[in-house]
Structure formats: C-alpha cells, structure tokens
C-alpha cells in the first residue's frame, strides 16, 4: 500500500501549482516557494507525492482509462444501453464533447506539476554537479521521476485522444495548436533517454514499484516506441499535421477523414524498443522479475500469486509500476479512490459493509474466449475469469448472461481481483479496498521483447514467449516451437490475451497489430455461430474440446470456502478453480443461510435436459439453470456490446475520446476533434 498518498503536504507545496481557468495555464510560484520546496530531496519529494496523488485521483482513474479493458475481441461491458460503453463499443461519435474533460484536464495538471519540479531541480547546483560527475543521486532520481511522470501523462493523452497540444505547460498561453503525435513520441523518447542513466533501478535508493524507476523508464521508452512504430488511427483532415511522414494504410475512411495506418519508417522504433527492453530485463532489472514460484502450501499457481500480492496490499516482485492506493479513508479523512477492486473485481450485489460489498465488475470475458481460447489445462483461465460472483449476503451465486452488472448478470467475470481473497476481505465502504492501480508488469516486458524480436526476425523471439508460458504451466511441455513470421506474431498476440485479459492492454495490442477490425469481425462471426448452435443444438463444441452448453445444473452446498486449482472435473464444488466464497460469518458479518458455496455440473459438457443424468442430478438437489440459452435470448445486446462500431474488416477503428470543448473554443480554430467526434 502506497505511503506517498498519506504524506501531509506543506502549504508551499499546495501553493506551488495553482491551476488557472485555462487548462494549459498555471501560475508561476514565487522564488521563496521555489527555494523552499527544493531545499532538500525530502522536501522536493513531497511535491512529487502531490503529483502522484493528482495522477491517481484525476487522471488514471478517469473513465477513458476505465474503458481500456472493455474494447477488444476478448473483453466487453456487461450492461445494456449504457453511455459508459460507447467508446468501448467503438461508437465514440455519439459521445458528448466533454465526456472525459476531467481526465483530460487532470493529465495536463500532472504534467504542469512534474514539468515544474524537473525545471527547478535542473537549476540546482547539486544536481548539475551530480550530472557532471556521472553520479546517480536522490536529486537525479527525482529529476528523472518528474520527467518520466510527465512523459507517462503525455503518453496517456496520445493513446486516448490522439494528436494533442504539447509543450505549453507552466506558461501563459494565448495561442496553441495540435502537435503531431509522432513528434511528441520522439520528444518523449529523447527526454526519457536523457534521464534514464541517472535514475535508480527498482530496489535501489529505496525505490519501489510505487515510484518511477530506471527499470520502468526503460520499459516505457520501449512501449512508446512500439506505439510510435505500430498501427494506429490517424487524421487525414489536417494538411501537414504529420509533416513529411508517409504511411502504409490498412484502410481509409473518407467520411470521418481518417486512416488505419503505420508510418513507413517504423522499423527503427522496434530497434529502440529492443535495446531498452533488453536493459529492463538485464542490467537495469533491479528487483523486477517474473513470479515463477508459489510458496503457499494450499496453492501452486505463480500466475495467481502475482495478483495475490495486490490483494494483500503488497507490491508484487513482477510489478514495474503501480499507482498507490490506501485502504479505507485516508489520513485526512478523504477517500483515496480505490476504484480498481470495485470496477474490475469479481462481481458482488451487496451494498456497503456487505459480504462482500458492492463490486460493479465492469469487465467480462467473451464466452468464445473462455471456452475456446484457453487450453483446457491452462492454469490462467480460472484465475482470469469466473462464472460465479456473490449475493452480498455471504453466498456464492452463478452470474447469468442476463445483461446487467455486479453479480446480477453480464456473464463470465474478471477474476484477478477477487476481494474475498484479501486477508481479511475488506468489508467497509465500497471503492476503498486499497488495491493499487497496476500500470506495467514484467510479463509485459518479456512479451514486448518477444514481439519486437519477431518483427526484427530474430531467432530467440520465441524464447521470451516461452518464458511466460513456462511460468503459466510450470513446465516446458507447453513450449511453442517452430513458429516464425506471421505465425509467431499471432502466437505472441494470443499469449498476451491469455496473460493480460482485463488489464487494459489487449485493446492497444490489437490496434498496434493492424488487425483490430479483422479480429473484431472474426469474434462477432464466431459468436453468431455459437449462438446459432446453442439455439439449434443446445450446445457448441470448440476445437479444444470444450463444450458451451445452453443449460447447467447448480445447487448450494453447506459451508463457505474459497477454492484453488482443481483439475477434477467431477468435483462440482472445487471445479472450476479459484472461486467459492469467504466465510464472512467468521468476521461477525451477517450472512444468509448456511449453504454458501455453489456446486456446478455440466459447465464444460452437454447434459441433455431430458436425460437420465439430468434426472439424477435433480434428485440430488441440483436445479437446471439457463446458461448459454440466456446468451441466445440476449444475443442482440451482446453483439451490440462487442465492437459494434466495426462493420467490416476494412473499417477504420475509431477509439479516441473527444478533446474537450474549452480547449477547442480557446484555440482560435487550431484545435479540432477528428474522426467524426463532436466539436461542441
């Protein structure tokens, strides 16, 4: 749990960066304030703590970032007709121009804090002396930290808004314009390259993954380079915006004046990414490493062990950077916006102080991926997704495919942040469970390195892919061999889906691959086929042998227990694993009944409702439940929620949020929204 967020800031800290009405304009602090807040590294760190806090409260938690895990061929939003889902459906043109004004302004606010800190440190004699001597110190670390936070915010702006104004922070601005994202990418990479040699690795100088380190900066340089060199939707309505750059187009959209394209000179960016990913995994790795062992006597799943650190309010060795959150109200009595467990946890229909409390559960897994994507023995499936949630009264319950949120519907739920697995589970006010907001972990670094090397046709690309698979399966028997070219790239893209479901990564992987629209059409076609077979036959069989049935049989059984890995398909309580429910009665919390766990039969095989097997189950107290049949009933809603804005494999994907009206109106016509987004 991050301690930055409970630091009491000095009055000078609060006065240093007072935001004016113009989103690009900040007041200049007095010389006395400057001298005070840079009088020592500890005083300057208080200002950096404020910058981290503003990022947490006003930027990373914004609705634009909240949608990142909802916009791919394996992830969707569970409710019907919700405006929260417009961007994730690839229908941003129907959004209000100020839909994410708070997040947009918040990012520029953090940029102003971080930029000013970097400027003040750069003027200090102590800093200059350390740089001249080639020494890494607290001053050079703080300067790098401020520069990196600025870069991270601009990177967030580009990913979510496209081309944006750049470089106007801490100046009175009366004339500003859009800057090419490619120009910004280059500037960010160069700024990070300059500070990287003078920063601490993870584990050095008391730097943990709750602060920006050399290790993270190496990975961030690589990630920015991959975005700069990857496919993306660009504007074609502003002459000269991208200078002399030329592009290779996947498709164009004359109506919305945009193109899905990659810059023709993309390969040097893959070389930059490779160089810095190698640094992040070797000399600059510090304490960062893949979690490959599980010391627990009751479980052996290193993949889940990584997420358990977060549930235990600890920092995982696999984490490169996460935004710190405090559990419950902060020391000042204010909430610290613990949105992660609430929005992305395992669904619960409880309220406040319930068993467990309300968990909205915004992210659901497309059922074709749950059933047909994972190998049936992949230990990541059950850790990643679950078919049961909670009633809020101490009981596990099946989550039906009725469109809804919490555990009232929506289908297969993200399972990586199951608040029942906290020790003990948080039972106070919702949204305050204290789980940090993860930004990057080591597995992503390894798979980015695999991706880069595959693009550069380097033979060891597959080794980095297999490093991740070996962690998942616990052996080398599942290593992939003999793949090259497009087949290898496709395998890496698929592996990233197995690893990063629900983590806000897959959406951008698909965009960068150039295959976004192709994949969107493929998943919708496959889902249509599954729905047809469920309706006609009562089941659909996938190529891996898994069967998605129209009906399953469940019953509540005595006791309350959490379950772990289980391969015994005949154990109806333990299989599939990583579900169950915590014994909330042991915490003195009111629960309903004594049969708290849900037993399930027929989740992965077809049981004919008129068969002797079905009759036997019902004689044992099992009840037939609608499962895939509800997907058939609600087919229109599910097909509407999964990338409905893509109508063909050549559709240009429109995934950006609108730049707010205030920016457009103050720009003297130099800033506009593209892609068909509203102007006012």
N, C-alpha and C positions, 0 to 999 in steps of 0.2 A: 504494500500500500504506500503510495507516494507521500513523502513528508513535505514536499515543496508546497503543497496546497494548504498547509496549516501554518505557514510562516506568517507572522504578523508584519505587514509591510510598514515602513516608516512613512511619515507624512510626505517627505520629499519624494519618495517612490510614487506616491499617489499623484503628486502634482507634476511629476516629470513629463507625463504624457497625457495631456488633457485633450480629448477628441473634440474637434470643432464640428460644425454642422456639415461642412463639405467632407465627403468620405475620404478624400485624398489629402486633406489639410490637417496638420497637427501643430499646436503651438510650440514655440521653442522654449526650453527651460532656461532659467537664469544660470549664470556662471556658478553661483553658490550651490545651486542644486546639482549641477554637473560635478563639481568638486566633491560634494558630499557622497553622492551615490557611487563615485569611482574612487573613494578614499581607500578602499581595500577590496580584495576579491570577494570577501564575505558580504560587503555592502552591495557590490555590483550583482552578486548572485541573487540578492533579494529582488532586484529589478527583473532579472531573468525569470525568477519564480513567478512574478506577476505576469510576464509574457506567456509562460507556460499555462498559467491559470486562465488567461484570456483565450488562449488557443483551445483549452479544454471546454470552457463554458460557451464560447461564442462562435467557434469555428468547427472543430472536429465533430461536435455533436449536432451540427446543422442537418437539416432534412436532406440536403444534397448528398452528404456522406451516408446518411441513414438509408438512402436508396441504393447505394453501391452493391449490396449483396442481393438485390432483387432483380437484376437486369441481365440475365444470362440464359443459356439453354438448360441450366440445371436448377435455377432458383426462381421463385415467384412470390408475389404478395398474396395473402390469403383472403382478403375481404372483397366484397363486390361493390363496384361503383364508388371507389374511394379516390379522392383527389390526391391522396398520399402516393398513389401508384402511377400517376400519369407519366412521369419521367421513366420509371421502370418498364412501363408498357411500350416505351418508345413513341409516346404521344406528347412530347413537350410543347407542341404548338398550341395546345389547349390550356396551358398554364397561365396564371397571372404573371405580369411582368415583374412584380415584386415577390414572387413565390419564395425566394430564398435570399431576400435582401439582408436579413440578419447575419446569415453565414458569410455572404459576400463582404459586407462591411466588417465583420469580425476578422476575416483573414487580413484585410488591409490594416486593421487596427494592430494586429500582432506584428505585421511587417513594420509598422512605424516604431513600435517598441524595440523590436530586435535590431532594426537598422540604426536607431539612435544609440543603443548600447554598443554596437560594433564601432560606430564612429567615435564615441567617447573613449573606448579602450584603445583604439588605434592611435589616438593622440597622446597617450600616456608614455612617458619616458621609459617606465619599467617594461612596458610591452615592446617598445621599439628595441630596447636593449636585448630582450629575450629573442626577438626575431633575428637581430643582427648576429647573435651568438648561436643561432640554430637550436635554441633550447625550448622544450615544451614546458610550460608553466601554467599556473592557475589563470594568469592573465591571457595567455594564448589560447587556452582551452575555452575560456569564457567568450573570447572574440570569435572563435570557431563555432561555438554553440549558438551565438546570436546570428552569425552568418548562415548557419545551417537551418535555423528555425525560419529565417526569412526565406530561404530557398524552398523549404518544405511548404510554406504557405503559398508562394507563387506557383509551385508545382500543383498544389491543390486547386488553385484558381484555374490553371490551364486545363487540368483534367476535367473540371466540371463546368467551365464557362468558355473554354476555347481561347481565342486571342483577347487579351485584356490590356488595360493601361499598365505601364511598367516604369518604375524608377522615379516616381513623383513623391515618395514618402518624405515627411518632415519638411515640406516646402509649401509656401502659399501658392496654390495652383489656380490659375485662371484660364489656362489653355492646355488641354491634354488630348490624347488620341489613343487609338488602339495600337498595340505593338504586336508584331508577328510572334506567334508562339515559338517559332523556330529561333528567332533572335533571343527570346527570353531563355529558352532551353540552353543555348550556347553561353549566355551570360551566367546562368546559374551554375552550369558545369564548371566554368572557369573560376567563379567565386569559391566554389567548394574545393576545387583543386588547390587553390591558393592557401586555404586554411587547414586542409587535411593533414599536412605534415606536422602541424603544431598542436594537434589535439591528442587527448588521451584515448587509448583503446578501452574497450569495455573491461572493467576491473582495475584499471589504473586510476590513480588520483581520486579515489572514492567515487568514480563514475559508474553508475548502474544503468540498466536499460530504461530507467525513468528519466534519463537525461540523454542529450545527443552526444555521441562519441565519434571518434575516428572510425570505428568499426561500422557504425550506422552511416556515416558520411560516405564511406567507400561504396556501400550498397546503394545509397541514394544517388550518387553520381551515376552508377550503373543503371539504375531504374529510370532516371531522367533520360539517359542516353537511349535506352530501349524505346521509350515513348517518342523521343525525337526521331528515331530511325524506324519506328513502326508505322503501321497503317492507322489512319485516323480520318475523321470527317473534317474537311477544310472548307473555307468560304471561297466562293468564286464571284462574289458580288462587289468586291473592293479591288480595283485595279492597283497593282503594285504592292499589295499588303505583304506578300511573301518575297518581294524583291525579284531576284533573278533565279530563284529556285525553280526547278522543274520537277514534275511529279509523274508517277506511274499510277494510273487510275484503275480501281476495281470497277467503279460505276460513277455516274454523274446524275445530278438532279437539277434539271433546268428550272423547275417550278420554285424550288427552295434555294436555288443558286448555291449549290454545294457539291462536293465530290468526296468519295471514299477513296483515299489515295495514300501513297507513301512517297516521300521525297526520293528522287532518283539516286542521289548520292548517300544512301543510307548506311552502307557497309562500314565506313569509318566509325560510326556510332556504336556498332557492335564490337569493334576493336576496343574502343574506350570502355565499354561495359565489361568486356572480358578482363581487361587489365585491372580494373578496380574490384571486380568480383573475386579475382584471384587474391588480391590484397585482403579483402574481407574474410576470406576463408583460410588464409595462411598467416603471414607476418602480422597482420592487424586484427586477427580474430579476437584476440584477448580471451575473455572467458566465454565467448559465444560458441555454442556447439549444438549439434543435433542431439536431442534427448533420445538415447538409444537403449537405455536400461530402465527398469522399473523395480525399485527396491521393495515395493509393497508385497506383503505375504498373501494378500487376498486378490491380487490382480497382477497381470503381466501384459501391460499394454502401454509401451512407451509413448505412442501417439497420444493417448488419452492423458498420460502423465504430464505432458506439456500443459494441457488445458487445466489440469487439476491444480497446478501452481497458481494460476489466476484465480480459481475458485477458493483457494486457500489464502488469498490476498498476499501472495508471494510473487516474485519475479522469476519466470522460468529461465533456465540457462539458455534456452533456444531463442529468447526474445532479444532483438536488437534495439527496439524502441517501443515503448507503450506510454500512453498518456495516463498519468496517475490520478486515481480516484480514491477518496476517503469513504469508508463505510459510515452510513448514517449522516446526521447533520455535522457540519464542520465545526471547528473550534469557535468560530464566530456565530454559530447557530444557523448558518446559511447552508443550503443544500449544495453538494458538490457535483450534482448532475451525473449520477451513476446510471446512465441510460443503457449501458451495454447489456447487463443481465435482464433488464426489463424488455427492451426491444428485441433482443436476439437470444433470449433464454428459452428454455423448454416451457411450453405454454401452461399457464395456470389461470383458472377462472375465479380465483379468490380476489378479495379486495385488499385493504391494508391490514397488516397484522394477522394474516391468514396462514393457512397450512398447505402450500406456501402462498404468499401474497400474489397479487395480480402480476402476470407475466404476459405481455402483449404478444410476443412471439411472431414478429413480422416476417421472418424468413422461413419458407417452406421448400422442400425438395421436390422437383418434378418427379412424379412416380416412375416414369420410364427410366430415370437415372438410378433411383433407389433399387428398383427391381432388376433392371437390365444393364446398368453401368458397372457396378462393382462386381469383381469376382466374388463368388459366394463365400469364400474363405478370407476375404479382406477384412482385417480387424478394424479398419477405419469406418466401415459402413455404420455400425451400430453406435459408435462414438459420435459420428457426424449427424445422424438422423434417427428419429424415434417416432413410433406410431402412437404413443400414449403421452398424455400430459397429466394434469391434476385438476381436481374439482375445487381446490382451495379449502377443503374440509378434511384433509388428511388422506385422501383416496386417489389412487391412480385411475385414469379413465382413458378409453380409446378416443382419439381425435378423429372425428368423421370428416369426410370430404365435402360436407356442407360448407359453403363459403362463409367464413367467419374468422375471428381472431381468438387469442387466448387458447383454451382447450375446447372451445365450443365448436370448432370447425377449422377448415383450411387445409386439412391433410397433413402429410408427413412433415415433422417439425425439426428445425435445427436443434441439435442436442449437445453441442460442445460446451455450452454454459448452462448446465442444469443446476439451479440454485439449491436443489436438495442435496447436492454433493459438497456444499460448503460445510465447514466444520467449526461450529454447528451452522445449519442453514440460517440465513438472515430472515428474521420474522418481523422486522419493523416496517416502517412506511415504504411503500413501493418506490422504485427508482433509486434506492440508496444502498444496494447490496455491496458496493465497494469494488466491483471488478474493474480493473484498469482497461482502457481502450487500446487494443493492440494495433500497432502500425506496421511492423515488419518482424518476421521471424526467420531463423536460419534456414529452414527448409525452403523458403522462397529464394534465398540467395543461391542455394545449390541448384534449384530448378531453373533460375535465371541463367546460371552458368551453363547448364545443360543446353538451354535454348540458344544462347549465344554461340556456343561451340558447334551446335548443329547447323546454325546459319552460316558459320565460317567453315563448315565441312571438316571439323577437327575430330579425329577418331575417338577421343576419350569423352565425347559428349554423353554417351550412354552411361558412362561410369557414374556421373553425378546423378543421373536419373535413378540408377540402381541403388545408390547410397540411400535415397529416400525410400525406395521400395523395401530395402533390407530393414530399415527401421520399422516400416509398417508391418511386414510379415515375420520379422525375426529370423530370417534365413536368406540364403542366396538361391533357394529353389525357385523363387518367383522373379529372378532377374530376367530382364529382356535382353535378347541377343539378336545380332544380325540385322538390325534396323539401321537404315541410312536415309538421307534425303528427306522427302516429304513424309515418309512413313515414320521416321524418327521424330520429326517435328510434331506430327499428330499425336504420337505416344507421349511426348512431353506435355503437350496441351492437355491431354486426357489425365495425365498424372497430376497436373496442377488442379484439375477438378476434384480428384479424389482427396487431395490434401487440403484445399482451400475453400471448399463449399462453405458459404455463409460468412466468409471473411472479407468480402468486398473486393476481391481480386479477380475472380473469373470473368466478370463483365469486361474489364480492361484487357485481360488476356485475349478474349475473343475479338475485341476491337483491333488490338495491335496485330493480330494474326492475319487480318484481311479476310477472315472467314465469318464475320459476325452474321451477316444476312443469310449466308448459306447455312450456318448452323441453326439459325432461328427458324428457317423454313423446314429444315430436317426434323427438329424436335416437334414442331407443330404437326407435321405429316405423321410422324411416329405416334404422337398422342392420339391423333384421329384414328389411326389403325387400331391402337389399343382400345379406345372407346368403342369402336365398332365390334371388335372381338368380344369385349366384355358384354356388350348388349346382345350379341348373337349367340355366343357360346357359354357365357358365364365366366370366362377367364381369358387371359392372354399369356402365352408362353414366350419367354425371351430366349435369346440364343445361349445364354449362360445356364439355362435350365430352370431359372426362377419362374414361378407362376404367380401372376397377379390375379386373384380371384374376385368375383363380384361380391361374395359373402365370406365372412369368417365367423368363428364361434368364440365367445368370451364368457367368463364368469369371474366374480370377485371371490378371492380366497382369503382365509384368515391370516392375520399378521400384517406387518409393514416392514418391508426390507428393500434396500437398493440392490440391484443386480449388477453383475460384471460380465466378463467374457463368458460366452456359453456357445458351444458348438452342437449341443444335444438338441436336435430339432423336436424331440419328443418331450422336452421339459417345458411345459406350457407357461410356467411362471418365470423361468430364467431366460428363455429364448424368445425373441432375440435379446441380446445382452444390453447392458448399460441403460436400463430403465428402472422400473419399480418406484418406490416412494419411501421417503424418510419417515421414521417413527416420531411424528410430531407430538404424540401424546407424552413421550418421554421428556419433552420440553415444557410440559404443563399447558400446552395449547389445546383448545377444544377441537375435537375431531368428531366425525360422524361414523358410527358403527365400529366394527372390528375387522371386517373383511376389506382390507385396504389395497391389496395387490390385485392386479388384473392378470388372469391366465388367458392365453390366446391359442387357438387351434386354427390351422388352415391359412396362416398368413402367407406362406410361400408354396402352397399346393392347393389344388382344387378339390373341394369336398362337395359332392352333389347334394343339394338340399333335400332330395327325396331318397337319399341312400341310407343303408343300414348304419354306416359310420356316423352320419348326421344324427340319426335317431339315438344312437348310443351316447353321443356327446350330450344330447339334450336330456337323456335320462340321468346323466351325471351332473346336471345343473347348468350346463352351458346353454347360452342363448344365441341364436343366429343374429348376426349384425350386418347391416348394409355396409359394404366396404367399397369395392370398385363400382358397385351399382350406383353409388352416390356421385361418383365421377361422371358416369353416364348421364344421370339426371341433371347434373350441373355443368355439362360439357361446355355450354356457351360461355359461362363465367370463366372457367379455367382457360379456355382457348383465348378469351379476351385479355386475361391477365398475363399471358406468356408471350411477350414481344409482338403484340398485335400490330404495332406500327410497321413491322416488316411484312411486306406483301409479296415479295419475290426475292430470289437470290441476288438480284441486282439492285434492290432498294438501298439507297444511301442511308445508313443508320443515323438518326438524329437523337443524340443522347445528352446534349448540353442543356444547362439551365439558363434562363434569361438573365442578362446583365440588368440590374435594377433601373427603374425609370429615372431616379435622381441623377445617376451617372450619365445616362443618355441626354437628359434635358440640360445638364450643365456643360456638355462637351462641345457646344456650338456646331453640332452636326457631325462631329468627328468620331463619335462612338455610336454604333447602332447594333442591334441584335440581328444576327443572321439566321439561317436555317429555318426560316418561317416563324421564328419566335416573335412574341409581341413587342412593340416599341413603346407602348404606353398602356 
